[in-house]
Amino acid sequence: MIWTVDPTAPEPLYAQLAAQVHLALARGELAPGERLPSARQLAQSLDLNIHTVLHAFQLLRDEGVVELRRGRGAVITAHQGSAPTSAVHKALRHYLEAGRAAGLPPEALITLVKEALRS
């Protein structure tokens, strides 16, 4: 799994990291029992403060996605089944097709999704 963050994005860095774990689970790139890189390693590789990474790990723990184990780090506990994510991917494809047919640019489609998530 390749980790990236965008410091210019409006989304907090810790939330970007947590979202990447959710996405990797949805894609089947992570499985229960797999360990995430240590907070120190991840912070160094992304040039982040270690507390930012720990915040992301704690968020994932609170969501039940990882278990934080002393000496073992963050271990994936949750597995998002393929049926729910395939339904989301199918709906997303339909949304994108409708947006393209309406001539909307990608930025507009993203903005619509973000607004829908806020409500």
Order of alpha helices (4+ residues) and beta strands (2+ residues): alpha-alpha-alpha-beta-beta-alpha-alpha
